[in-house]
Amino acid sequence: MTGIFIKRIYDPYDEKDGYRVLIDRLWPRGIKKEDARLSAWEKEAAPSNELRKAFNHKPELFEEFREKYFAELRTQEDKIRKIDELARMSKDQNVTLLYAAKDPIHNHARVLYEEITRKME
């Protein structure tokens, strides 16, 4: 079955990952580019620097971050185009969104995943 998936970039590579796309604005610490086995690095899909810094991975700020990131994803043309592209791709192959954050719940990958799946409906 094809679809969209989320995974930490530090997790082991799996052939089933399909199209592996790093969605962080900054390169993850400790990962060599040749070891990442990326299909793409889509910095434009990441939250703005201002939003990323304001959130600072604090769970208590996640809901506010989530709403502001949705606003970015729905109003910025580069982000809209990237979401549409990833949604289309996931119909034909697995697409795995890779992120570096330690918290698997309170991170931008979850919000981006939500927006992409909303577009797929």
Buried (B, 14 or more C-beta within 10 A) or exposed (E): EEBBBBBBBEEEEEEEBBBBBBBBBEBBEEBEEEEBEBBBBBBEBBBBEEBBEBBEBEEEBBEEBBEBBBEBBEEEEEBBEBBEBBBEBBEEEBBBBBBBBEEEEBBBBBBBBBBBEEBBE
